[in-house]
Amino acid sequence: MRLPEHIPAGARVVVRLHAGVDERTGRMQYRDVVGHVRSWDGETLEMTRDAAANGSRPAQDVSIRPEDIAILKPVPERPVRR
C-alpha cells in the first residue's frame, strides 16, 4: 500500500496489519488497530489504540512499521455515550 507522506496528529484511523498466514486454511490473516495518530515520520506510525468499548482492554500506545500495514484509512470518532 502507498502510504501518505503526512498523517495529522490526532487523526482517528484504522490500520489493518498483516498477521501472517493461517496454518489450516493457508489464507492471509489480518489484525485491525483503531486509534489516534501521535506521529508519522514515514518510518514508524505512532498511535494510541482506543480502549475497548466494553472496557476489556485499556488504551495502549503502539508503534507500527509501514511494511506491516495492509490498509490505512480515517474513521469517525466513536459516538458519545450518555
N, C-alpha and C positions, 0 to 999 in steps of 0.2 A: 504494500500500500504506500502511496506517496503521501507523506505527512506534511502538514502546513509548516511554513517557516516560523510563524508566530501563533501562539495559543495564549490568549489573555489570561492572566492570573485571575482566579475567582470564577472562571467559566465552569459550568457543570457539564461533564462529559461522561459518556460510556465508552470504555475501551474493551474491545474483545481481544483476548490474548490466546495465542496458540498454546494448547495444553498437552500436546503430544498425540499419539495415535492409540486408540483403544485396541488392546491386545485381542479381544474376542471378535470385534467386527472389522478391524482394520481401518476404521474411519477416523478422521481427524477430530479431536476434541477441542473445545474452547471453554474459556472462563471469562466472565464479564466482571469488570470493576467499574462501579459508578461512584463519582465523587467530584470534588472541586480541584481544579488545577492550582498548584502553588507556583510551579515554574516549568518552563520548557526551554532547553538550550540547544535542541537538535540532537542531543545525545542521550538525554535522560528526561523522562516526563515524571516530575514530582507532583504527587497529588494526595489529597486527603480523601480516603474512601469513606463514603457515607456509612453511618451506623445502620444496622438492620432496622427496618421499620417496626419489627416486633420486639426489639430490644435484645435479641440473642447475640449480637456482635456489636462491640463499640466501634466508633470511628477509628481508622488507622491511617498512618502515613505510609505511602507506598512509593517505590521508585520503579519505573518501567523502562526497559530498554526498547528502542524503536524496532529492532528486529523481532521482538516478541509480539508486536501489535499487528493484528489482522484487520481490525476496523476501529476507527475513532470517529465519534460524532457527538454533537451537542445534544443535550436533553434538557427538558424544562425542569424547574425546581419542583420538589415534592409539594403537593397541596398542604396547606397549613391545617392541622387538626385543631378542633375546638376543644 
